[in-house]
Amino acid sequence: MNYRITLIPGDGIGPEVTDAARLVAEATGVSIDWDVVDAGERAIRATGSPLPESVLESIRRNRVALKGPITTPIGSGFRSVNVALRQQLDLYASVRPARAIAGEGTRFPETDLLVVREATEGLYSGVEHWVDRDHSAAETVNIITRKASDRIIKFAFERARRDHRKHVTAVHKANIMKTTGALFQTAFREMAPKYPDLLADERLIDNMCMQLVKKPEEYEVIVTTNLFGDILSDLCAGLAGGLGVAPGALYGETMAVFEPVHGSAPKYAGQDKADPVAEILCLELLLRHLGETEAADRVFRAVWETIHEKKVVTYDLALPGYTQRPVPPSSCSAMAKEIARKVPVVDLDAPLPTYRPPTPTAIDPSLEGA
Ligand code: NAD
C-alpha cells in the first residue's frame, strides 16, 4: 500500500530531525509519499502567514501528518502555530507516551505511562486581555466545557483499554478552581463507572507532580486539561530520559498529527547535533496508527538497541549520567543512519536489552566498622 502523508519540517532543529525520520521510514520498506508543506518561520517568509491554509488542506486531505517543532515568537502578534493547528483541525487529544528508553540516564527505568491532554481549550483558548491601559493587570480565561471534557476522558479510558492498561488517573485542581476544575472532575466521575474493568482515581496537580517524581511506575494513563497536560508531559519526558527521546501524537476524530514533545531548540539549529530519537519515535507512533505494526516494532527496537549499545548516540545521550563510561557524541544524521541500518535486520523475537543499574561503589574498607 502506498501512503500519502503530510510532512511539516518546522523550524530550528525541525528540518534535521524530520530528515532523520524520513531516512528511517525509508528503511522500513513502507511506501510513503511525503507531501511536504511549510509552517512557521519559512511560511511567514514565503506567504506572510505562519500557518497557510495549504498546510491545513494538506492535513485534511491526507489525514495523517508528521511534524517537526515550530518556533512561537514570544510576545509578537502571531499566535502559536501549534495551538492554532490543534484548534483549527480539532485535534483534541494530545497523547504523550513516557517510556523509559534511555538506559542508565533514566532515573526511573520502570516508567511507562501515557499523558492524555485536552488540546483545544482550557488556558490555551487564546482569550486574554489587559485589564487596564497601563498594563498593570491582565486576565487569561480558562475555558472548560463539558463536551470537550467528556470527549478527552472517554478517549483516555478507550485508549487504556486498547493498550491493555488498567489504571486511569484524572488530574485537576478542583479544590481551588471551583467551576472549571469541578466540571472536569464531575465529567471524570460520571464517565468512570462505564469502565468497571479499569481502576479510576484522581490527583490534584500539585500532588501529582510530587507522586510522579517519587513513584511514576504506579501510573499508567493520566488524563488532564491543557496547561496541566503540557507541564506534566514535559515532566514525564524528563522521567523517561529527556526531551530528546519523547514523542507525541495529536488525534482528532478523523486526523492524526505526530510531533515530538520538544521545541525547535534554536541554539542547535543547523548544527546536525540534535537528538533525532523523539521524531523517529513519532514515526513509530505514525506507523502504528497506519496499522504497519511490524514496521513500527522494527523502528522501536532499532532505536532501543542503538541507545543501549551507546556507540552512535547524540550529545544528550552521551553525557555522563547516561553512560557509565564517556562516549564521543555522534551527529544527528549519524545516529539516524545507525537506526536506519538496524531497522531491516533487528530480531523482533529476541528479548529487549534492558537497563542495568550502575554497579554500587565498593565501600571503603577503612570505613568498615566505623
Ligand atoms: P526546546 O524543547 O526547543 O528546547 C529546550 C532544550 O531542550 C534545548 O535547549 C535543548 O537543550 C534540549 N532539546 C530539545 N530538543 C532536543 C533534541 N531533539 N535533542 C537534544 N536536545 C534537545 O524548548 P524551548 O527552548 O522552550 O522552545 C524553543 C521554541 O520551540 C519556542 O519557540 C517554543 O515555543 C517552541 N516549541 C514548539 C513546540 C512544538 O512545535 N510542538 C513544542 C515546544 C516548544
Boltz pocket constraint, residues with backbone or C-beta under 6 A from the ligand:
constraints:
  - pocket:
      binder: B
      contacts: [[A, 13], [A, 17], [A, 68], [A, 69], [A, 70], [A, 71], [A, 72], [A, 73], [A, 82], [A, 243], [A, 244], [A, 259], [A, 260], [A, 261], [A, 262], [A, 263], [A, 264], [A, 265], [A, 266], [A, 267], [A, 273], [A, 274], [A, 275], [A, 276], [A, 278], [A, 316]]
      max_distance: 6.0
